[in-house]
Every structure is written in C-alpha cells, then in structure tokens.
C-alpha cells in the first residue's frame, strides 16, 4: 500500500471513529433522558400509590425492541439482553426514588 493510500485510509478511519463517537454521545444522552423519565414515572407512582413493578410494561418494551430488531436486521437476542440491562437499571432507580431501597 502506498503512503498516499495509507494516509487516506487513516483519515477515513478517523472520520468514521468521530462519527461513531458522536453516535455514542447521543446514545448516552438518550439513556440519561430515559432514566430521567423513569424518575418522573416513579414520582408519579409514589404520589398515586402505584406499585413500582409493572411486569406487563416490561413485556411491551421487550416486544417493541424485538420487533425493531426484526424490522431493522438487528439481533433480537442482543436487543433483549440490552433491554434487560436498561430495565434493571431503571427499576433500581425507581426503587430508590420510591424509597424501596438505597442507592448503591
């Protein structure tokens, strides 16, 4: 590979990495926003004496993720595992807000 091609390849790689980094920032901001909404949901549940755990809602979220995966050629098992983590964290946060546990 010539030096010119190598430099162009490196420039393109850096460009792609910058694009990926920008997507990561959006993803992290969206996760933060999602957790913020979950805090507001927990506050509402607390005010209206609604139980924290809503298993039917978890099913809805999981099905929506699976449908997205099927429609957009994203591995459904990956999305299920990802949402397992997201849901676990939002449940932890809701528990803290509702006074069911302490922050770790």
C-alpha positions in Angstrom: 0.0 0.0 0.0 1.4 3.4 -0.9 1.8 6.2 1.6 -0.9 8.2 -0.1 -3.4 5.3 0.2 -2.3 4.6 3.8 -2.9 8.3 4.8 -6.3 8.4 3.1 -7.2 5.2 4.8 -6.1 6.6 8.2 -8.1 9.8 7.5 -11.2 7.8 6.6 -10.8 5.6 9.7 -10.6 8.7 12.0 -13.6 10.2 10.2 -15.6 7.0 10.9 -14.5 7.0 14.5 -15.6 10.6 15.0 -19.0 9.6 13.6 -19.2 6.6 16.0 -18.1 8.8 18.9 -21.0 11.3 18.1 -23.5 8.4 18.0 -22.2 7.2 21.4 -22.8 10.7 22.9 -26.3 10.7 21.5 -26.9 7.2 22.8 -25.6 8.1 26.3 -27.7 11.3 26.4 -30.8 9.3 25.3 -30.1 6.8 28.1 -29.8 9.6 30.6 -33.0 11.1 29.3 -34.8 7.7 29.6 -33.7 7.4 33.2 -34.9 10.9 33.9 -38.4 10.0 32.6 -38.3 6.9 34.8 -37.6 9.1 37.8 -40.7 11.1 36.9 -42.7 7.9 36.5 -41.5 6.7 39.9 -42.5 10.0 41.4 -46.0 9.7 39.8 -46.3 6.1 41.1 -45.3 7.2 44.6 -47.9 10.1 44.6 -50.7 7.8 43.3 -49.8 4.7 45.3 -49.0 2.6 42.2 -46.7 -0.4 42.6 -43.2 0.1 41.2 -43.1 -3.2 39.3 -45.3 -3.3 36.2 -44.5 -6.6 34.5 -46.8 -6.1 31.6 -45.0 -2.9 30.8 -41.7 -4.7 30.7 -43.2 -7.2 28.2 -44.4 -4.3 26.0 -40.9 -2.7 25.9 -39.2 -6.1 25.2 -41.7 -6.9 22.4 -41.1 -3.4 20.8 -37.3 -4.0 20.9 -37.7 -7.4 19.3 -39.9 -6.0 16.6 -37.4 -3.3 15.9 -34.7 -5.9 15.6 -36.7 -8.0 13.2 -37.6 -4.9 11.0 -34.0 -3.4 11.0 -31.9 -6.6 10.9 -30.6 -6.2 14.5 -30.0 -9.3 16.5 -33.1 -9.8 18.7 -31.2 -11.6 21.4 -28.7 -8.7 21.6 -31.7 -6.3 22.0 -33.3 -8.4 24.6 -30.0 -8.5 26.7 -29.6 -4.8 26.2 -33.1 -4.1 27.4 -32.6 -6.5 30.3 -29.8 -4.2 31.5 -31.7 -1.0 30.8 -34.8 -2.2 32.5 -32.8 -3.5 35.5 -31.2 0.0 35.9 -34.4 1.9 35.6 -36.1 -0.4 38.1 -33.2 0.2 40.5 -33.6 4.0 40.1 -37.4 3.7 40.5 -36.8 1.7 43.8 -34.5 4.4 45.0 -36.9 7.3 44.2 -39.8 5.4 45.7 -37.8 4.7 48.9 -37.8 0.9 48.4 -34.0 0.7 48.7 -30.9 2.9 48.9 -28.7 4.0 46.1 -25.6 1.8 45.6 
